[in-house]
Amino acid sequence: MLNKLLLALGALIASIGFAFASVEVNQADQAALDGIKGIGPTTSKAILDARKKGGNFKDWNDLQTRVKGVGEKSSDKFSQAGLTVNGKAKAGAEKPAAAKTPAVKTEKTKGAVTDKTIDVKKPAKT
């Protein structure tokens, strides 16, 4: 019982570490693949099975072709989360830009000046 608990704790700690590092699809084990955001046990098993059956993946297109459920959008997300194929991130799958700061408008109210944050996407109610 204690051994299982320690093993589970170790796997959790390892997966947290993998979330912040790049993971090479041709060398990763199931725990490392599960550490990539968007890859769960089913997808990681499918990746490992395809790698075992057909050898290492040559490129991102090879990964998408051989692993059912991994398409353009999901491979973009996996690449953004740190997955690499032969040490390379997927071309065109840049990390999302940081959220823009909402516009700040200064209004005069009865002689006083106040700062009011206005969401640029939604019109202000008057």
C-alpha positions, 0 to 999 in steps of 0.5 A: 500500500505504501509502495503504491502511494509513493509510486503515485506521488513520484509519478505526479511529481515527475509529470509536474516537472514535464509540464514545464520542459520539452518532451521528445515524442521519440524518447518519452515514456507514458508518464512524460507524454501524459505530462503534456497538456492535452495528452491523456492516457489514451493518446499517450498509449496510441503514440507509444503503440505507433512508435513501437509498431513503426519506429520513431516518428520522422516529423510532425506529419508522420506523427499525425498520420500514424496516430489516430486522434492527432490532427492539425489542431491537437498537434499545434496544441501539443507543440505549444505545450512542449512536445517535440518531434526529433527535437523540433517544435511544429512549424507554425504552432507558436505559443499564444500571445499574452492577453492584452491589458484592457483599455483604461478610460479616464472620466470626469464625474462631478468635478472628480477624475476617476479611472474606469476599466472598460472591456474593449470587446464589450461596449460600455453601458451608459 
